[in-house]
Amino acid sequence: MADKPRGRPVPPSPERRQQLNALAQLHDDWVDEHLPDAEFDAQRARAKTPSDYNQHYLDVNPPTAAADEFFERARALMGLDPDTGLPA
């Protein structure tokens, strides 16, 4: 299949930008609240060595309930059903 020519990128609508900014703020707030309870995944981090992965990323595992809470809130914020992730 031949590659289709790509047009100019279309910037997101003001509503979509507002949604994405709200999602970013939700993530920041959620991290502030739950990072102290997350476990550092040292084995996964060591598996990336000798790359510079650990200088740019931090692998942590939040409690399952906290992760579920984030995804439910994020889905609702994006206009999706909080439980299924399908369009509301």
Secondary structure, DSSP 8 states (H G I E B T S, - for coil): -------------HHHHHHHHHHHHHHHHHHHHHGGG-EE-HHHHHHTTTSSHHHH---EE--HHHHHHHHHHHHHHTTB-TTT-SB-
